[in-house]
Amino acid sequence: MAVRRWFNRGSGGSAADDLDTSALVALRACHLLLLPSTTRPEQVAELVKARIPDGDLAAAGEVAIGRHSRLVGPYQLTMESAVDAGVPMPWTVVYALQTPFEREDPPLPGTEDALGLSFAFPQGMPWREERRGLHLIIGLARRLGGAVRIVGGELITPDPERSVDFLVQAPHWLEPLVTRRLVARVLPGARLATGSADWVPPETLDTASLNMPDAMTTAEFHALSAAASSFDAIAMSSQIDVDGYAIVADLDHGMDGEVEVLVRFAATTVPSVADQPWAEHCVTYEVRWSYPDPQEHERRLPSDEFLQARRRAAPILATVARSLVEATSGVVTDEDGFWVDRYSL
């Protein structure tokens, strides 16, 4: 699919009068990012740059998002030209996603996803460049209060409150107990995850089922277990050379789920910190919310209980992320990979 480049650098976007009939028809054949008329092109370009460091959407009017795909715009439409371009009311500011259409099998019956792709593509799910491009513009629509018009007319309107997770990229590694103390300032029950959730303490073990040697009495077994537990506690509190760990904390006694902080060394350079001197050696602190019913995270229209729990969890995750970014002198992004001002957390 070929799409002409209809961008006027001097005007900050193509005016409707600059777009002839063929251009409007071509817009109809693209997935479109629809934004409020108050959105400045610089806002969009700044967010895109967090995902595509080499791009300059504001200056060039387009940015490559793959070998065969690009985002082009903005276009300022009149009400009449919006109708010709297949843009629903009241949207008049659009960006076009030029990408080949690449589809997988249809979603399985009953399948949902938070982005709304299974709802918008019942005949076959987009993948490869088309899917990556859609992820980008749906994320932009979520962040900027917009929508995405899919070719064919389906409209995806992302929930602006969907993104509650954060990613902190930083030059400094915090030891597990230091991170636990930071999280415990907000969530006093924060603990270091051990990776053995169903471990049973020795005091509750049924010693008769352990097939212990006759030479070891029950008392001796408990004494040995206590000594082993003491050794483990000392080892966990020391500075062990680890390359990743997790801190977890319950919300409202577990009714609202958990906050998890996953810490690891970044395997590859993350686009949002590509211009930092420490980009190749950064540490990732992933602050995320886990709801008791994991399927709720993937529902296009979650339950009221989920939404209420998310509203309670959101400020807590923001506070944890702010503590981490301040302690590590890092850079924070939302779960779509767009920069977040630490002072807004």
Phi and psi in degrees as a GROMACS rama.xvg file:
@    title "Ramachandran Plot"
@    xaxis  label "Phi"
@    yaxis  label "Psi"
@TYPE xy
-97.7105  134.664  ALA-2
-128.052  124.824  VAL-3
-69.2689  157.152  ARG-4
-95.5581  107.845  ARG-5
-111.699  60.6549  TRP-6
-120.212  130.646  PHE-7
-104.765  106.228  ASN-8
-58.8264  -37.6168  ARG-9
-70.2372  -25.0784  GLY-10
-96.8221  -5.3056  SER-11
76.6813  13.4959  GLY-12
150.808  152.799  GLY-13
-75.0137  131.727  SER-14
-80.3554  157.832  ALA-15
-58.6185  -35.861  ALA-16
-66.1194  -20.7446  ASP-17
-80.466  -12.9118  ASP-18
-100.036  117.577  LEU-19
-82.4834  -179.59  ASP-20
-60.3046  -40.3955  THR-21
-65.5804  -34.5558  SER-22
-67.0986  -41.3497  ALA-23
-67.2373  -35.7355  LEU-24
-65.4696  -39.8854  VAL-25
-65.7356  -37.1694  ALA-26
-61.1206  -37.3465  LEU-27
-61.2111  -27.9721  ARG-28
-90.3876  6.54184  ALA-29
-112.99  151.844  CYS-30
-69.14  135.612  HIS-31
-121.67  135.062  LEU-32
-88.2309  120.884  LEU-33
-106.713  127.8  LEU-34
-128.498  154.489  LEU-35
-59.4844  149.89  PRO-36
-66.0673  -16.6663  SER-37
-84.2773  -5.29821  THR-38
-73.7504  126.067  THR-39
-85.2106  140.814  ARG-40
-54.1486  -32.6136  PRO-41
-65.0931  -32.9555  GLU-42
-63.1108  -46.5343  GLN-43
-63.8849  -45.5209  VAL-44
-62.2411  -38.6528  ALA-45
-64.8416  -41.8373  GLU-46
-66.015  -42.6447  LEU-47
-62.8769  -35.5991  VAL-48
-64.3851  -28.8136  LYS-49
-64.7683  -27.1757  ALA-50
-97.1045  -30.1264  ARG-51
-130.824  85.5957  ILE-52
-58.3855  -30.8041  PRO-53
-83.5567  -6.9255  ASP-54
-85.7649  153.272  GLY-55
-140.051  78.0752  ASP-56
-63.3785  -36.1709  LEU-57
-66.0761  -40.8471  ALA-58
-82.4421  -39.0364  ALA-59
-94.5174  -21.5788  ALA-60
80.1326  3.45749  GLY-61
-159.802  156.993  GLU-62
-146.406  134.137  VAL-63
-76.5977  132.001  ALA-64
-119.441  11.7094  ILE-65
175.898  178.177  GLY-66
-62.4656  -33.4735  ARG-67
-122.393  11.4697  HIS-68
-129.108  150.523  SER-69
-156.185  157.105  ARG-70
-106.781  128.269  LEU-71
-125.99  138.711  VAL-72
151.328  -173.928  GLY-73
-90.7956  161.535  PRO-74
-117.704  130.821  TYR-75
-101.632  113.166  GLN-76
-103.059  150.582  LEU-77
-83.4985  170.731  THR-78
-60.7245  -38.1461  MET-79
-68.5456  -46.0421  GLU-80
-69.1049  -28.9236  SER-81
-62.6581  -39.6719  ALA-82
-62.4313  -44.5738  VAL-83
-64.8122  -30.0391  ASP-84
-87.3503  -1.37113  ALA-85
74.1164  29.6756  GLY-86
-99.4946  123.485  VAL-87
-72.4978  155.905  PRO-88
-66.3458  147.087  MET-89
-102.775  22.9866  PRO-90
-74.3419  137.189  TRP-91
-134.675  -10.2485  THR-92
-107.74  121.462  VAL-93
-135.869  152.805  VAL-94
-122.092  139.525  TYR-95
-102.248  131.43  ALA-96
-94.6171  107.709  LEU-97
-91.9053  114.397  GLN-98
-156.86  148.948  THR-99
-68.1035  146.383  PRO-100
-85.0302  117.223  PHE-101
-128.834  120.339  GLU-102
-124.793  143.473  ARG-103
-95.916  -164.855  GLU-104
-67.2042  160.203  ASP-105
-61.4534  152.904  PRO-106
-63.9481  147.862  PRO-107
-63.9915  148.623  LEU-108
-54.2754  132.471  PRO-109
84.2737  -4.50886  GLY-110
-73.0036  136.367  THR-111
-130.81  159.373  GLU-112
-146.271  149.284  ASP-113
-62.1699  -27.4598  ALA-114
-77.9361  -18.9173  LEU-115
87.8724  14.5174  GLY-116
-69.5133  -39.3289  LEU-117
-66.1859  -29.201  SER-118
-72.445  -40.0354  PHE-119
-85.0536  -19.0196  ALA-120
-127.906  63.4968  PHE-121
-67.1882  -20.5193  PRO-122
-86.5081  -13.5365  GLN-123
168.022  127.727  GLY-124
-75.942  136.97  MET-125
-67.6486  151.531  PRO-126
-149.506  179.185  TRP-127
49.8519  -130.017  ARG-128
-63.5022  -37.886  GLU-129
-63.3655  -42.8073  GLU-130
-65.326  -43.5408  ARG-131
-63.1155  -40.227  ARG-132
-64.8275  -40.4152  GLY-133
-65.6213  -39.3489  LEU-134
-58.1873  -41.0235  HIS-135
-64.678  -51.2945  LEU-136
-74.7613  -28.4502  ILE-137
-68.0029  -39.1677  ILE-138
-63.0892  -41.3056  GLY-139
-63.3535  -41.2694  LEU-140
-63.1833  -40.6783  ALA-141
-62.7312  -45.4085  ARG-142
-70.773  -34.1247  ARG-143
-105.01  7.09281  LEU-144
73.7088  34.6388  GLY-145
-112.009  -155.087  GLY-146
-150.662  170.056  ALA-147
-126.635  122.661  VAL-148
-96.6727  116.801  ARG-149
-78.9855  146.748  ILE-150
-54.5644  128.26  VAL-151
108.081  -15.0927  GLY-152
110.112  -13.8574  GLY-153
-64.9571  140.583  GLU-154
-115.026  126.651  LEU-155
-105.991  120.117  ILE-156
-116.116  96.6464  THR-157
-64.3419  147.441  PRO-158
-69.9127  117.209  ASP-159
-64.2295  -18.0416  PRO-160
-98.0879  7.43397  GLU-161
-63.6692  -39.2293  ARG-162
-83.9436  105.392  SER-163
-117.447  -11.1757  VAL-164
-84.8951  155.758  ASP-165
-134.905  156.031  PHE-166
-127.956  120.071  LEU-167
-105.799  121.882  VAL-168
-106.307  127.724  GLN-169
-144.009  158.052  ALA-170
-83.177  -10.3138  PRO-171
-116.163  138.382  HIS-172
-94.5287  127.315  TRP-173
-100.36  134.163  LEU-174
-65.45  153.28  GLU-175
-52.6731  -44.72  PRO-176
-69.5321  -29.7844  LEU-177
-66.0792  -46.6015  VAL-178
-62.3778  -40.1422  THR-179
-61.2138  -40.752  ARG-180
-65.4236  -38.2289  ARG-181
-62.5076  -45.7443  LEU-182
-67.6906  -35.3232  VAL-183
-66.7277  -20.0494  ALA-184
-63.3777  -30.242  ARG-185
-98.1998  -39.692  VAL-186
-126.896  95.3271  LEU-187
-56.9289  -22.4616  PRO-188
-86.4452  11.3482  GLY-189
-60.0597  140.211  ALA-190
-144.414  157.229  ARG-191
-79.6028  123.62  LEU-192
-70.8039  135.535  ALA-193
-100.736  -12.0058  THR-194
81.1628  10.8854  GLY-195
-137.069  73.8876  SER-196
-63.4808  -30.472  ALA-197
-101.705  26.1616  ASP-198
-68.6569  136.91  TRP-199
-108.688  126.68  VAL-200
-62.6193  152.313  PRO-201
-56.4815  -32.405  PRO-202
-60.9941  -24.2797  GLU-203
-105.016  3.59665  THR-204
-72.3902  143.81  LEU-205
-85.6453  96.5823  ASP-206
-64.4499  -22.7335  THR-207
-67.8155  -23.0333  ALA-208
-92.2087  1.82228  SER-209
-91.8172  -5.77027  LEU-210
53.5072  48.4814  ASN-211
-72.7018  151.506  MET-212
-60.9299  148.042  PRO-213
-59.0387  -27.7579  ASP-214
-71.2956  -15.5734  ALA-215
-107.073  119.402  MET-216
-81.5606  168.417  THR-217
-60.18  -41.6098  THR-218
-63.4399  -42.006  ALA-219
-64.3711  -37.4685  GLU-220
-62.7072  -45.5099  PHE-221
-65.7727  -36.3092  HIS-222
-64.5078  -41.7024  ALA-223
-65.4987  -40.8857  LEU-224
-63.5194  -41.4727  SER-225
-63.4192  -40.5072  ALA-226
-64.4699  -40.0232  ALA-227
-64.821  -41.5597  ALA-228
-63.5402  -39.3625  SER-229
-63.6934  -42.0113  SER-230
-62.5363  -43.0127  PHE-231
-61.2759  -41.4748  ASP-232
-63.2713  -41.5939  ALA-233
-65.1673  -41.6475  ILE-234
-65.0532  -40.4449  ALA-235
-67.9147  -29.5475  MET-236
-84.3009  -11.8969  SER-237
-84.4712  169.923  SER-238
-83.5259  86.1731  GLN-239
-81.6666  144.378  ILE-240
-81.1012  92.3156  ASP-241
-118.585  157.831  VAL-242
-112.101  10.0296  ASP-243
178.195  150.774  GLY-244
-161.417  175.239  TYR-245
-138.929  141.108  ALA-246
-113.643  133.373  ILE-247
-128.119  152.632  VAL-248
-152.281  136.915  ALA-249
-77.5665  148.956  ASP-250
-110.601  126.736  LEU-251
50.1805  52.874  ASP-252
57.6164  29.6691  HIS-253
88.5743  -9.75765  GLY-254
-65.0442  -35.4507  MET-255
-95.5346  7.50831  ASP-256
95.2524  -151.239  GLY-257
-132.242  153.246  GLU-258
-101.628  130.057  VAL-259
-119.169  136.816  GLU-260
-118.352  110.024  VAL-261
-102.416  124.046  LEU-262
-118.389  131.975  VAL-263
-162.144  164.073  ARG-264
-80.1292  134.161  PHE-265
-66.098  131.511  ALA-266
-75.1961  -31.5677  ALA-267
-134.173  166.181  THR-268
-68.812  126.398  THR-269
-85.9446  131.895  VAL-270
-54.3119  -36.4129  PRO-271
-66.8749  -17.0592  SER-272
-122.686  22.3709  VAL-273
-59.3609  -27.2496  ALA-274
-92.8684  3.76882  ASP-275
-86.0507  144.982  GLN-276
-64.1572  -19.9865  PRO-277
-102.629  15.8514  TRP-278
-57.5708  -35.4372  ALA-279
-82.1688  -5.11274  GLU-280
-134.923  41.167  HIS-281
-92.1087  157.609  CYS-282
-107.801  136.793  VAL-283
-104.322  128.563  THR-284
-116.899  105.004  TYR-285
-96.845  116.503  GLU-286
-104.398  112.2  VAL-287
-137.063  156.82  ARG-288
-104.978  133.429  TRP-289
-120.103  116.419  SER-290
-88.0826  148.589  TYR-291
-54.1164  -35.2937  PRO-292
-102.641  98.304  ASP-293
-62.0797  -23.0793  PRO-294
-66.575  -24.9954  GLN-295
-62.5376  -30.6356  GLU-296
-62.8671  -27.5524  HIS-297
-99.3716  -0.270212  GLU-298
-80.0386  135.754  ARG-299
-65.0832  -36.2626  ARG-300
-124.455  86.3976  LEU-301
-66.8308  167.316  PRO-302
-70.5968  160.641  SER-303
-62.1651  -36.7663  ASP-304
-61.3629  -42.1252  GLU-305
-63.3744  -45.9721  PHE-306
-63.0043  -40.1154  LEU-307
-66.4608  -42.041  GLN-308
-64.1513  -37.6846  ALA-309
-64.8955  -39.7103  ARG-310
-64.2686  -35.5616  ARG-311
-72.9376  -34.4221  ARG-312
-76.7624  -32.8831  ALA-313
-53.987  -51.0382  ALA-314
-66.6174  -26.4496  PRO-315
-69.7121  -45.0537  ILE-316
-63.0886  -38.5357  LEU-317
-63.5334  -40.0156  ALA-318
-67.1285  -40.8405  THR-319
-62.7994  -44.5888  VAL-320
-62.0106  -40.77  ALA-321
-63.8727  -40.0354  ARG-322
-61.6904  -41.3197  SER-323
-70.6634  -42.0383  LEU-324
-69.3843  -32.7781  VAL-325
-72.6729  -34.9403  GLU-326
-75.2349  -23.8652  ALA-327
-112.496  -1.97973  THR-328
55.9775  43.6739  SER-329
-100.155  -167.763  GLY-330
-121.519  134.636  VAL-331
-114.885  138.107  VAL-332
-127.308  161.736  THR-333
-82.5526  -176.684  ASP-334
-71.9598  -11.5144  GLU-335
-91.0583  0.321938  ASP-336
87.334  13.3471  GLY-337
-96.4821  142.436  PHE-338
-59.8278  145.009  TRP-339
-125.269  131.964  VAL-340
-69.0639  120.771  ASP-341
-58.264  -27.9256  ARG-342
-78.3646  -8.04627  TYR-343
-93.0603  -6.33929  SER-344
